[in-house]
Amino acid sequence: MKHFFLFLLTLLSCTLQAKEYHVSPTGRDSHDGGAATPFQTIGRAAHEALPGDTVTVHAGTYREWVNPPRGGESDAKRIVYRAAPGERAEIKGSEVIRTWEKEGDGVWKVVLPNTFFGDYNPYADLIYGDWFNAHGRKHHTGEVFLNNKSLYEKETLAKVRNPEINAKLRDTEGARYVWYCETDETKTTIWANFHNYDPNKELVEISVRRTCFYPEKPGINYLTLRGFHISEAATQWAAPTAEQIGMVATHWNKGWIIENNIISNSKCNGITLGKERTTGHNVWLQNREIDGSLHYIEVVFRTLRNGWNKENIGSHVVRNNEIFACEQTGICGSMGAAFSIVENNYIHDIWTKRQFSGAEMAGIKFHAAIDTQIRKNRIHRVGRGMWLDWMAQGTRISQNVLYDNDVEDLYFEVNHGPYLVDNNVLASPSNIWDMSQGGAFAHNLFAGNIHSRPEKGRYTPYHLPHQTDVAGLSIIPGGDNRFYNNLFVPASLHKKPPFGLLAFGKMPYKSFADGNAYYGRAIPFPGEKNALHLPDFNPDFQLEETADGVFVSFSLQGIDKLHTELVTTKRLGKAKLPKQAYEHPDGSPIILDKDYSGKPRTQHPVPGPFEERTEGRLRIKVW
């Protein structure tokens, strides 16, 4: 009984100590942060918040970089930053400009003293970094926005006065709205073509802050960021060899929850879960005498010496966010995304302007996604859907829907596995670009092509099971993959190139396939024992976006003639080099006994993501 009362006393003490600070545009930073006496800035509340406290931000626009000085102590005693329930709280990296001068033909000009920008001027700061391709021109981190939509930066004033139409872009009309800047020692001049809009009467903003929510120092753990609208920061290119700063950025720490936010209009990245600066910052640009992959290997070992392990780094949760209009990634992270969960996010319209490119662009781009779980996300119109680059081990990609991506849905680059891809709907023209080994693909719907090739020019790490410790380095001879119970439904019977698993039977490491259904031009894995192959049957796969959600429809034939078995950890075996099983992060076995929607599977399940045996036409809601 004595111990029980001590427990209650401790619990009551913790409850009494926790505080809620309020923030409102009508408040003052000289207030105490109470409900009736709120602070005016989120940064002021962050200065006061201690582990266990909550910062509640009320409706309004907050033009500030929130730089939390401390984090929580544990998952149970975190610091929570939240938008007040039912209220729209915006954090913006921009400022409103209403002093535009008309020059004619839709072109306006504004001249700002450099003191306006403080210690950071995005119109003097160029985008740069390892693996960044500027396409022979300059790109500034700054941006101009008209009614919450970004304009296109141009490299000359003449192209602002006479904007060119790029018919290859989805947003052909939006590409006519353009801007250009010049900066000298005292002033910054921006020209913009607003066409028929008067920028002094519309909402016109320019990005002035390099981020919106980012702790300046690493090690700020156990924060929650919930329910905000976050936009318009002048973010820099986030190479895996650099400090990675998105509009929301964790900065090399542990245990953040980023949920229920709308994140948009970043010059480069929406959310970064990545690396800090002391272990290297764009190291390949500083020394081109050795290959970039060797530089990254050195960075990996420096991060290990700097405490990269499960106890210190990663274990974030990123869920239920909408992320769009970012030109590099929706979410990225070099090593800092390990042991994390990324789920139920809607990521769309990434890299839409196509003004620059590089080797780090996707809806989700992770290096070292060790034991990372990526599930139930919707990703489309992003160029490359997901890019798992280097050290995807213990990774699981499950129950996602990807479509209308014009590069491919999933790209696996120089990983040794094990990684599991199950119960996904992959509906772009190209579904997978495989330059890895040790992958397992089960119960997916493939509506596009699959490409594979080895990579024998780079040695990349593999790790001890469920750890960051490096076990070895190897090239990618190719193979060591598993394909079980997948459904191949090409949109055309005869369109080339060939579709299916033919290439995977020709790799040096042995791969395995069983229980797959191949329709139309889909070609089975060589020697596959239990396969359904109907080359003359057209499944007529369709994907529809409607007001009620996203639906797929297709036809099935011959399913009951196909012998399948449940996919389990035991059946998948172990990835060759890491010698690790396909299992949950806690080491427990996986059984794929539920389908895309959670419906139980039978002992002899239907191939593809849906446990539905109906012969004929199916129509299924996937989002």
C-alpha positions in Angstrom: 0.0 0.0 0.0 2.9 2.4 0.9 4.4 1.8 -2.6 1.0 2.5 -4.2 0.7 5.8 -2.5 4.2 6.7 -3.4 3.4 5.9 -7.1 0.3 8.1 -6.9 2.2 10.9 -5.3 4.9 10.7 -8.1 2.2 10.6 -10.8 0.4 13.6 -9.3 3.7 15.5 -9.0 4.5 15.0 -12.6 1.0 16.0 -13.6 1.1 19.2 -11.5 4.5 20.1 -12.9 3.5 19.9 -16.5 2.5 23.2 -18.0 0.6 24.4 -21.1 1.8 27.5 -22.7 -0.4 29.4 -25.2 0.6 31.4 -28.2 -1.6 33.9 -30.2 -0.9 36.7 -32.6 -2.8 39.0 -30.2 -0.4 38.0 -27.3 2.8 39.5 -26.1 6.1 37.9 -25.4 6.2 39.8 -22.1 3.2 37.7 -21.0 3.4 34.5 -19.0 1.9 32.3 -21.7 -1.3 31.5 -19.9 -4.6 30.9 -21.7 -5.7 34.5 -21.0 -2.2 36.0 -21.3 -0.6 34.2 -24.3 2.8 34.7 -25.8 3.0 36.2 -29.3 5.7 33.9 -30.8 6.2 30.2 -30.7 9.9 30.8 -30.1 9.1 32.6 -26.8 7.1 29.6 -25.7 9.9 27.2 -26.8 12.3 29.1 -24.5 10.0 28.3 -21.5 8.8 24.8 -22.4 10.3 21.9 -20.3 9.9 18.1 -20.6 6.3 17.2 -20.2 5.0 20.7 -21.3 2.7 21.5 -24.1 2.8 24.6 -26.4 -0.6 25.3 -27.8 -0.6 27.7 -30.8 -3.8 29.4 -31.7 -5.1 30.5 -35.1 -2.9 32.9 -37.0 0.3 33.2 -39.1 3.7 33.0 -37.3 6.5 34.2 -39.5 9.5 32.8 -37.5 12.1 30.1 -37.3 11.2 28.0 -34.3 14.5 26.9 -32.7 13.7 24.7 -29.7 16.4 24.9 -27.1 15.6 21.7 -25.4 13.7 18.4 -25.9 11.8 16.0 -23.8 13.2 13.3 -21.6 11.4 10.2 -22.9 8.5 9.1 -25.1 6.3 9.6 -22.0 7.7 13.0 -21.1 8.1 14.9 -24.4 7.5 18.5 -25.3 4.5 18.9 -27.5 4.0 21.7 -30.0 0.5 21.6 -31.3 -2.0 23.8 -33.2 -5.0 24.4 -31.0 -7.6 21.9 -32.0 -9.9 23.1 -34.8 -7.7 26.2 -35.4 -5.4 27.0 -38.3 -1.9 27.9 -37.1 0.6 28.6 -39.9 4.4 28.7 -39.5 5.9 30.5 -42.6 9.4 31.1 -43.7 8.3 34.1 -45.7 7.4 37.7 -45.4 4.7 39.7 -47.2 5.9 42.3 -49.7 3.5 45.2 -50.6 6.0 47.7 -52.1 6.1 46.5 -55.7 6.7 49.1 -58.4 5.1 48.5 -61.8 7.4 48.3 -64.8 4.8 47.3 -67.4 3.6 44.2 -69.3 2.9 42.4 -66.1 6.4 43.0 -64.7 6.9 44.5 -61.2 10.0 45.3 -59.2 10.9 45.6 -55.5 14.1 46.9 -54.0 14.9 45.8 -50.5 17.8 46.8 -48.3 20.0 43.8 -47.4 19.3 44.7 -43.7 15.8 43.5 -44.4 17.1 39.9 -44.4 19.2 40.0 -41.2 22.0 37.5 -41.2 20.7 35.4 -44.1 19.7 36.6 -47.6 18.3 33.8 -49.7 18.7 36.0 -52.8 22.4 35.9 -52.3 22.5 32.2 -51.4 22.8 29.7 -54.2 21.6 26.1 -54.1 24.6 23.8 -54.0 25.7 20.5 -52.7 27.0 17.0 -53.5 25.1 15.4 -56.3 23.2 18.6 -57.2 22.8 19.4 -60.9 22.1 23.1 -61.6 21.7 22.5 -65.3 24.2 25.2 -66.1 22.5 28.1 -64.3 22.1 29.7 -60.9 19.3 28.8 -58.5 18.8 30.8 -55.3 17.3 29.4 -52.1 14.8 32.2 -52.1 11.4 32.1 -53.7 8.5 34.4 -54.7 4.9 33.3 -54.0 1.6 34.6 -55.4 -1.4 33.6 -53.4 0.5 30.7 -51.8 1.9 29.4 -55.1 5.5 29.7 -56.0 6.7 31.4 -59.1 9.5 30.0 -61.4 13.0 31.5 -60.9 14.7 32.6 -64.2 18.4 33.2 -64.8 17.9 36.5 -66.7 15.6 39.5 -66.6 14.8 39.1 -70.2 13.2 35.7 -69.4 11.0 37.5 -66.9 9.9 40.1 -69.4 9.3 37.4 -72.0 8.4 34.1 -70.2 8.8 31.0 -72.3 6.3 28.2 -72.3 7.6 24.7 -71.4 5.1 22.3 -72.8 6.8 19.4 -71.0 5.7 20.6 -67.5 2.4 19.6 -65.9 1.8 23.2 -64.8 2.2 24.9 -68.2 0.2 27.9 -67.2 1.9 28.4 -63.8 5.3 28.3 -65.5 4.5 31.7 -67.1 4.7 33.3 -63.6 8.4 34.0 -63.2 11.0 36.0 -61.2 14.6 37.1 -61.2 16.9 38.7 -58.6 20.1 40.7 -58.3 22.0 41.5 -55.1 24.8 43.9 -54.4 26.5 45.1 -51.2 23.6 47.1 -50.0 20.4 46.0 -51.7 18.5 43.1 -53.3 16.2 43.7 -56.3 13.6 41.2 -57.4 11.6 41.4 -60.6 8.5 39.3 -61.1 6.0 38.8 -63.9 2.5 38.6 -62.2 0.7 39.1 -65.6 -2.7 40.5 -64.8 -2.3 40.4 -61.0 -1.5 43.5 -59.0 1.0 42.2 -56.3 0.2 45.0 -53.9 -3.4 43.9 -53.8 -2.8 40.1 -53.8 -1.0 38.0 -51.2 2.7 38.2 -52.4 5.4 36.7 -50.2 9.1 36.0 -50.5 10.9 33.3 -48.5 13.4 34.8 -46.1 14.2 32.0 -43.5 16.2 28.9 -44.2 13.8 26.7 -42.2 10.6 26.9 -40.1 11.1 24.3 -37.3 14.6 23.2 -36.6 16.7 23.0 -33.4 20.0 24.8 -34.1 21.9 22.2 -32.0 21.6 18.4 -32.3 20.3 16.2 -29.5 17.0 17.8 -29.0 15.0 14.6 -28.5 11.3 13.6 -27.9 9.5 16.5 -29.5 6.0 16.4 -31.0 4.9 18.7 -33.8 1.2 18.4 -34.5 -1.5 20.0 -36.6 0.4 23.0 -38.2 0.4 24.5 -41.7 4.1 24.9 -42.5 5.4 26.5 -45.7 7.6 28.8 -47.8 11.1 28.3 -46.3 14.3 29.0 -48.3 15.7 25.5 -47.8 19.0 24.3 -49.1 19.9 21.1 -51.0 20.1 18.1 -48.6 22.9 15.8 -49.8 23.5 12.7 -47.7 27.0 14.0 -47.0 25.6 17.3 -45.6 23.7 18.8 -42.8 20.1 18.3 -43.9 17.8 21.2 -43.1 14.2 21.0 -44.4 11.3 23.2 -43.4 10.8 20.7 -40.5 14.1 19.1 -39.5 15.1 17.0 -36.6 18.9 17.6 -36.5 20.4 14.3 -35.5 18.3 13.3 -32.6 15.7 10.7 -31.4 12.1 10.2 -30.9 10.2 13.0 -32.7 6.6 12.7 -33.7 5.6 14.8 -36.7 1.9 14.3 -37.3 -1.2 15.8 -38.9 0.6 18.7 -40.5 0.3 20.3 -44.0 3.8 21.0 -45.3 4.3 22.8 -48.6 6.2 25.1 -50.8 9.8 24.4 -49.8 12.5 25.3 -52.2 14.1 21.9 -51.6 12.8 19.7 -48.8 9.7 19.3 -46.7 10.8 17.2 -43.7 14.4 16.1 -43.1 15.3 13.4 -40.6 19.0 13.6 -41.3 22.6 14.2 -40.6 24.4 17.0 -38.8 27.3 19.0 -40.0 30.4 17.9 -37.9 30.6 14.5 -39.6 30.9 16.2 -43.0 29.2 18.9 -45.1 29.2 18.4 -48.9 32.5 16.7 -48.6 32.7 15.6 -52.3 32.5 19.2 -53.5 35.5 19.9 -51.3 37.6 17.1 -52.6 36.9 15.7 -56.1 40.0 13.6 -56.1 38.2 10.5 -54.8 34.8 9.2 -55.7 31.7 10.4 -53.9 30.8 6.9 -52.7 34.2 6.7 -50.9 33.4 10.0 -49.2 30.1 8.7 -48.1 31.7 5.6 -46.6 34.0 7.9 -44.6 30.9 9.9 -43.5 29.2 6.7 -42.3 32.2 5.7 -40.1 32.4 9.3 -38.7 28.7 9.1 -37.8 29.3 5.8 -36.0 32.1 7.4 -34.0 29.7 10.3 -33.3 27.1 8.1 -31.7 24.9 6.8 -34.6 23.1 4.0 -32.9 19.5 3.1 -31.8 20.0 4.5 -28.4 20.8 8.0 -29.7 19.5 8.5 -33.2 16.2 8.0 -35.1 13.1 6.2 -33.9 10.9 9.0 -35.3 7.3 8.8 -36.2 6.1 10.8 -39.3 2.4 10.2 -39.9 -0.8 11.7 -41.3 0.9 14.6 -43.0 0.2 16.1 -46.4 3.4 17.2 -48.1 3.6 18.9 -51.5 5.2 21.5 -53.7 8.8 20.8 -52.6 11.5 20.6 -55.3 13.8 18.0 -53.9 12.0 15.7 -51.5 8.9 15.4 -49.4 10.8 13.6 -46.7 14.5 12.7 -46.7 17.1 11.6 -44.2 20.6 10.4 -44.2 21.1 7.8 -41.4 18.8 9.8 -39.1 15.6 8.0 -40.3 16.8 4.6 -39.0 14.4 2.8 -36.7 11.6 5.1 -37.7 7.9 4.8 -38.8 6.6 6.7 -41.8 2.9 6.1 -42.3 -0.3 7.5 -43.7 1.3 10.4 -45.4 0.0 12.0 -48.6 2.9 13.1 -50.6 2.3 14.7 -54.0 3.6 17.2 -56.6 7.3 17.0 -55.7 9.9 18.2 -58.2 7.2 19.6 -60.5 9.2 22.6 -61.9 12.1 20.5 -63.2 14.4 23.5 -63.1 17.2 21.5 -61.4 17.9 17.9 -60.6 20.2 15.6 -58.8 20.7 12.2 -57.2 18.7 12.9 -54.1 15.2 13.6 -55.3 12.0 11.6 -54.5 8.8 11.7 -52.5 10.7 9.8 -49.8 14.5 9.5 -50.0 16.3 7.7 -47.2 19.9 6.6 -46.8 20.3 3.8 -44.2 16.7 3.1 -43.5 17.7 0.5 -41.0 14.6 -1.2 -39.5 12.5 1.7 -41.0 8.8 0.9 -41.6 7.2 2.8 -44.5 3.6 2.0 -44.8 0.1 3.2 -45.9 1.4 6.2 -47.7 -0.1 7.7 -50.9 2.6 9.1 -53.3 2.0 10.4 -56.8 3.2 13.1 -59.2 6.6 13.2 -57.6 9.0 12.0 -60.3 10.5 9.2 -58.3 8.2 7.8 -55.6 10.6 6.3 -53.0 14.3 6.0 -53.2 16.0 3.7 -50.7 19.7 4.4 -51.1 22.5 2.5 -49.3 21.9 0.4 -46.2 18.2 -0.4 -46.5 18.3 -3.3 -44.0 15.4 -4.6 -42.0 13.3 -2.1 -44.0 9.7 -2.8 -44.7 7.6 -1.0 -47.4 4.0 -2.1 -47.0 0.4 -1.1 -48.0 1.5 2.0 -50.0 -0.2 3.2 -53.2 2.1 4.9 -55.7 1.0 6.0 -59.2 1.5 8.7 -61.8 5.2 9.0 -61.1 7.1 9.6 -64.3 10.5 8.2 -63.2 9.5 5.1 -61.2 7.6 4.2 -58.0 10.5 2.5 -56.1 14.2 2.7 -56.5 16.6 0.5 -54.5 20.2 1.6 -54.9 23.2 -0.5 -53.6 21.5 -2.2 -50.7 22.2 -5.7 -49.5 19.0 -6.3 -47.6 17.0 -7.7 -46.2 14.2 -5.4 -47.1 10.6 -6.5 -47.6 8.1 -4.9 -50.1 4.6 -6.3 -49.5 1.0 -5.5 -50.2 1.7 -2.4 -52.3 -0.2 -1.0 -55.3 2.4 0.2 -57.8 0.7 1.7 -60.8 3.2 4.0 -62.6 4.6 3.1 -66.0 7.8 2.0 -64.2 7.3 0.3 -60.8 10.8 -0.7 -59.7 14.4 0.1 -60.6 16.5 -2.5 -58.7 20.2 -1.9 -58.3 20.4 -3.9 -55.0 20.2 -7.4 -53.7 18.5 -9.1 -50.8 14.9 -7.8 -51.5 11.7 -9.7 -50.9 8.6 -8.7 -52.9 5.3 -10.3 -51.9 1.6 -9.7 -52.6 2.2 -6.6 -54.6 0.3 -5.4 -57.6 2.6 -4.4 -60.5 1.1 -2.4 -63.3 4.3 -1.2 -64.8 7.8 -2.3 -65.8 10.5 -3.6 -63.5 14.2 -3.0 -64.2 17.3 -4.5 -62.6 21.0 -4.3 -63.0 24.0 -5.0 -60.8 26.4 -2.4 -59.5 30.0 -3.6 -59.4 31.7 -0.3 -59.1 30.8 0.6 -55.6 31.4 -1.0 -52.2 28.6 -0.3 -49.8 28.0 -1.3 -46.1 25.9 -3.9 -44.6 25.2 -4.1 -40.9 24.8 -6.5 -37.9 21.1 -7.3 -37.6 19.0 -4.5 -36.1 22.1 -2.4 -35.5 24.1 0.4 -37.1 27.4 -1.4 -36.6 29.0 -2.2 -39.9 29.5 -5.9 -40.6 31.2 -5.6 -44.0 31.3 -3.9 -47.4 30.5 -5.4 -50.8 29.7 -4.6 -54.4 26.2 -5.5 -55.8 26.6 -8.6 -58.0 22.8 -8.7 -58.2 20.1 -11.2 -57.2 19.3 -12.8 -53.9 15.7 -11.6 -54.3 12.4 -13.3 -53.6 9.1 -12.8 -55.5 6.1 -14.5 -53.9 2.4 -14.2 -54.6 2.6 -11.0 -56.7 0.1 -9.9 -59.3 1.3 -8.5 -62.7 -1.4 -6.6 -64.5 0.1 -4.6 -67.4 -2.1 -1.9 -68.8 -1.4 -3.1 -72.3 -1.1 -6.6 -73.8 1.6 -5.9 -76.3 3.4 -2.7 -75.3 7.2 -3.1 -75.1 9.7 -3.5 -73.4 8.9 -6.8 -71.8 7.3 -6.8 -68.4 7.9 -9.1 -65.5 10.7 -11.0 -63.9 12.8 -12.3 -66.8 15.9 -10.2 -65.8 16.0 -11.5 -62.2 16.8 -15.0 -63.3 20.1 -14.0 -64.8 21.8 -12.5 -61.8 24.9 -14.1 -60.1 23.2 -14.6 -56.8 20.3 -17.0 -56.9 16.7 -15.5 -56.6 13.4 -17.3 -55.8 9.9 -17.0 -57.2 6.6 -18.8 -56.5 2.9 -18.2 -56.7 3.0 -15.1 -59.0 0.2 -14.4 -61.5 1.3 -12.9 -64.9 -1.2 -11.5 -67.3 -0.7 -10.0 -70.8 2.9 -9.2 -71.6 4.2 -10.0 -68.1 7.0 -12.7 -68.4 7.4 -15.2 -65.5 10.6 -15.7 -63.5 12.6 -18.4 -65.4 11.8 -21.8 -64.0 9.1 -20.7 -61.6 7.3 -23.8 -60.6 4.0 -22.4 -59.4 3.0 -19.6 -61.7 -0.1 -18.5 -63.5 0.8 -17.2 -67.0 -2.1 -16.0 -69.3 -0.4 -13.9 -72.0 -3.7 -13.4 -74.0 -5.7 -12.2 -71.0 -6.0 -8.4 -70.6 -6.7 -7.4 -67.0 -7.5 -3.9 -68.2 -6.0 -2.3 -65.1 -7.3 1.2 -64.3 -6.7 3.7 -61.5 -9.3 6.5 -60.7 -9.1 9.5 -58.5 -12.6 10.5 -57.5 -14.2 12.8 -54.9 -14.7 9.6 -52.8 -11.1 8.5 -52.9 -8.7 6.5 -55.1 -9.9 3.3 -56.7 -8.2 0.6 -58.7 -10.1 -1.7 -61.0 -9.0 -4.8 -62.9 -10.1 -8.2 -64.0 -8.9 -11.6 -62.7 -8.8 -15.0 -64.4 -7.6 -18.4 -63.4 -6.7 -17.5 -59.8 -8.2 -20.7 -58.4 -5.8 -22.8 -60.5 -2.7 -21.1 -58.9 -1.1 -22.8 -55.9 0.1 -20.3 -53.3 1.4 -20.5 -49.7 1.5 -17.9 -47.0 4.6 -15.8 -47.0 6.5 -16.0 -43.6 9.9 -15.2 -42.2 10.8 -18.9 -42.4 9.9 -19.1 -46.0 11.8 -16.0 -47.0 15.0 -17.2 -45.4 17.9 -14.9 -44.9 19.6 -12.2 -47.0 22.9 -13.6 -48.3 25.4 -11.0 -47.0 23.9 -9.7 -43.8 22.8 -13.2 -42.9 19.7 -11.6 -41.4 16.1 -12.8 -41.6 13.1 -10.9 -43.0 11.6 -10.1 -39.6 10.1 -7.4 -37.5 12.5 -4.8 -35.9 12.2 -6.6 -32.6 13.3 -9.9 -34.1 9.9 -11.5 -34.1 8.7 -13.4 -37.3 6.6 -11.9 -40.0 3.5 -13.6 -41.4 1.7 -12.0 -44.3 -1.7 -13.1 -43.1 -3.5 -9.8 -43.8 -4.0 -8.0 -47.1 -3.8 -4.4 -48.1 -6.9 -3.4 -46.2 -6.3 -5.7 -43.2 -8.5 -8.5 -44.4 -7.3 -12.0 -43.2 -5.6 -14.2 -45.8 -6.3 -17.8 -46.2 -3.6 -20.5 -46.0 -3.5 -20.4 -49.8 -3.8 -16.7 -50.4 -4.7 -14.7 -53.6 -1.7 -13.2 -55.4 -1.5 -9.4 -55.1 -2.5 -7.0 -52.3 -6.2 -8.0 -52.1 -7.6 -11.2 -50.7 -10.4 -11.3 -53.3 -11.1 -14.3 -55.4 -13.9 -12.9 -57.6 -13.4 -13.9 -61.2 -14.2 -10.9 -63.4 -14.1 -7.2 -62.7 -12.9 -5.8 -59.3 -13.1 -2.2 -58.1 -11.3 -1.6 -54.8 -10.7 1.6 -52.8 -7.0 2.1 -52.0 -7.1 5.6 -50.4 
